[in-house]
């Protein structure tokens, strides 16, 4: 089971169904949370959109179904991502994508970066620790292959959450710095001996996820 399975075999269709379900849950949770992909954290998925993202995932599922290890890893990571999306999807949909984005950015800007990063580390490292334990204690001679693959999926999920969250934080920080530069007063030539100061109005930060 840790090698490949024949295309069109019973095992192939079993892993294909597993991939279809897990990737389908990821798509469904994303659609409920952000139908216009305003809050999508993956830049590549956001650029592909629904039009190209769906067909690409179908091709990926058809290919990965021949490799049980990869199929279980991707399926595990996908259902964990879907569960994370479903946790806040109702709030994102009820508030609206733009309002939720602005609210989320404001909450991050009001939080100390050290506290935010500490909580992010707790979220991702604890998840990765469980996955690492599954990998370490899996027994290849019994059902260790499945446990090993699930552990790898959990570690992959933790790495993805950490990466895309840090990417979003970096974008917020960059947008905030740009807005701060725009809000700085511009010095104009003196008028009747008094300096004329014109303050520019800041724009809201751009898209962050």
Beta strands, then each sheet from edge to edge (+ up, - down):
strand 1: 186-191
strand 2: 194-198
sheet 1: 1+ 2-
end
